[in-house]
Amino acid sequence: PLRQCAGCGTPFSEAPAFYDALQGQVLCDRCGGPGPQFLRFGGATLGALADLQETALEDSRDLHLAAVTAREAAMFTGHLLAAHLPRPLRSLELIAAVSKRE
């Protein structure tokens, strides 16, 4: 689900993509867009997360992400987890606060 748009099936590139928090889908820049349910992420972040999905846990320690990609990946993962938990994650607030300082 992180390699292509859930709406139209177009493979993701370096262009920004959107996570639809209401539908739990990742959409390309044509299918997603402005709105309170959409969270914007860079294409590099989705590529990195897709690579991590396909990497053995012991090999994942060798992967290094750029600071922006790591920050976006943490936010994206936090939002995915929040969709399945009964209460809001306080760590999302922490990640957002730390991101604003950098």
Buried (B, 14 or more C-beta within 10 A) or exposed (E): EBEBBBBEEBEBEEEBBBBBBEEEBBBBBEBBEEEEEBBBBBBBBBBBBBBBEEEEEEEEEEEEBEEEBEBBBBBBBBBBEBEEEEEEEEEBEEBEEEBEEE
